[in-house]
Amino acid sequence: MAHLLSTSCSLNIPPSCKKPKCLLVNQCSSSGFPASFSLPTSTSRSKMLILHGKGPKRSSTIYAKAVSLSQESKAQPGSSFPQETGEAGSPKKVMVIGGDGYCGWATALHLSNRNYEVAIVDNLVRRLFDHQLGLDSLTPISSIHNRIRCWKSLTGKDIQLHIGDICDFEFLAETFKSFEPDAVVHFGEQRSAPYSMIDRSRAVFTQQNNVIGTLNVLFAIKEYRDECHLVKLGTMGEYGTPNIDIEEGYITITHNGRTDTLPYPKQASSFYHLSKVHDSHNIAFTCKAWGIRATDLNQGVVYGLRTDETAMHDELCNRFDYDGVFGTALNRFCVQAAVGHPLTVYGKGGQTRGYLDIRDTVQCVELAIANPAQRGEFRVFNQFTEQFSVNELAALVTKAGEKLGIEVKTVSVPNPRVEAEEHYYNAKHTKLIELGLKPHLLSDALLDSLLNFAIKYKDRVDPKQIMPSVSWRKIGVKPKTVAV
């Protein structure tokens, strides 16, 4: 049985704190414990993550809820989607698991701004990964507590905070019973393919964290909120790169004179992508067996730093990963261009994927919530807006650099991954467009903005993180650490 140590914390914003720069120290009702913990996870998982270090002796769980301001909430710019409401016309309640991460934080703010009642659930392990591997976001990011305080001081809107591990079912069950969500947006997974390929322990952690965490969410919905709609972040990487068009989740096949519509074949290319495939199968099964309603968002590569909400204040700034473990090709190229390093194209550079702006990620999630799946329905949306090869991205960044007076060069480096470097790729992505998605396409202006951000923060770039350091073929049993 997991050992839980709970303390209830209030994020109080006094009337004097109305300025955006005002930050407060969290005050907890249970004395003797700090307001935040670096890794509130179970003992066994902490040992696995820290790898031969001395982990905490027992886990800690914080339930925090911001106290409402007496003033009315300020109206904020948002999307054109109608506000969703729950029972008796109250704002719809959405639990965002992984709400401290890149996609989760932007989504939580967007939904709060749209007058949804939002609760963030996170164990803050993503921040621990940076400490383990000697990494850091290019942009400075505030603690989750300061982020929520700032959001409240700016808007008067509450975001609940539950710090704990969804692989701990007792914690998750209590959170479900306390918040009673109408929808769950599940971003709470280890999301990096390279991280899952560092060594055996990270591969095991990735699959255990992702698959068991999702199973726990499914059981929590079944037991405590059977009408709740699960919006789960999947990945286009589940499909691989087949030599036929990629459909949205399902494909109709005629074989030996008989026809059936079946789940689209999966060809995962890392232990991370395999965990996503397992998630999809488990969700599909529970929809059929238990009548759960679920939307699987097979997302492409996300780029961009700002949404309407994260741009409101520096304390709300989102993370920008550029390293070889968590950084995407576009982020890495922008940072490399900013510091004068050649763009590192893996292999031949023909690897083609779907891409979308972070502003479209939050749009897609809201569209899925506002148009929920039916009872027992497992639907799949391919969530991206454009397709680019790595070579095409390099050419776009080179062109954008020239406009800013930067000479950008490109080099080919040995591909650390096991993947096709030249291939056919044509994936369908119509369902979200039909629901009303208005895409933000990758423009010269956005590339200029990303490059300018990289230039602004180039003093924070760690040159040791620019080159790839994780090899698919060399993964081994021995825990791998970062060379200092």
Secondary structure as GFF3:
##gff-version 3
##sequence-region A 1 484
A	DSSP	beta_strand	6	11	.	.	.	ID=ss1
A	DSSP	beta_strand	27	28	.	.	.	ID=ss2
A	DSSP	alpha_helix	43	50	.	.	.	ID=ss3
A	DSSP	beta_strand	61	66	.	.	.	ID=ss4
A	DSSP	three_ten_helix	87	89	.	.	.	ID=ss5
A	DSSP	beta_strand	93	97	.	.	.	ID=ss6
A	DSSP	alpha_helix	102	113	.	.	.	ID=ss7
A	DSSP	beta_strand	117	122	.	.	.	ID=ss8
A	DSSP	alpha_helix	125	133	.	.	.	ID=ss9
A	DSSP	alpha_helix	144	155	.	.	.	ID=ss10
A	DSSP	beta_strand	159	163	.	.	.	ID=ss11
A	DSSP	alpha_helix	169	179	.	.	.	ID=ss12
A	DSSP	beta_strand	183	186	.	.	.	ID=ss13
A	DSSP	alpha_helix	193	196	.	.	.	ID=ss14
A	DSSP	alpha_helix	200	207	.	.	.	ID=ss15
A	DSSP	pi_helix	208	212	.	.	.	ID=ss16
A	DSSP	alpha_helix	213	224	.	.	.	ID=ss17
A	DSSP	beta_strand	229	235	.	.	.	ID=ss18
A	DSSP	three_ten_helix	236	238	.	.	.	ID=ss19
A	DSSP	beta_strand	250	255	.	.	.	ID=ss20
A	DSSP	beta_strand	258	263	.	.	.	ID=ss21
A	DSSP	alpha_helix	271	290	.	.	.	ID=ss22
A	DSSP	beta_strand	293	299	.	.	.	ID=ss23
A	DSSP	beta_strand	301	303	.	.	.	ID=ss24
A	DSSP	three_ten_helix	310	312	.	.	.	ID=ss25
A	DSSP	three_ten_helix	314	316	.	.	.	ID=ss26
A	DSSP	alpha_helix	329	339	.	.	.	ID=ss27
A	DSSP	beta_strand	343	346	.	.	.	ID=ss28
A	DSSP	beta_strand	352	357	.	.	.	ID=ss29
A	DSSP	alpha_helix	358	370	.	.	.	ID=ss30
A	DSSP	beta_strand	378	383	.	.	.	ID=ss31
A	DSSP	beta_strand	386	389	.	.	.	ID=ss32
A	DSSP	alpha_helix	390	403	.	.	.	ID=ss33
A	DSSP	beta_strand	410	413	.	.	.	ID=ss34
A	DSSP	alpha_helix	431	435	.	.	.	ID=ss35
A	DSSP	alpha_helix	444	456	.	.	.	ID=ss36
A	DSSP	three_ten_helix	458	460	.	.	.	ID=ss37
A	DSSP	three_ten_helix	463	465	.	.	.	ID=ss38
###
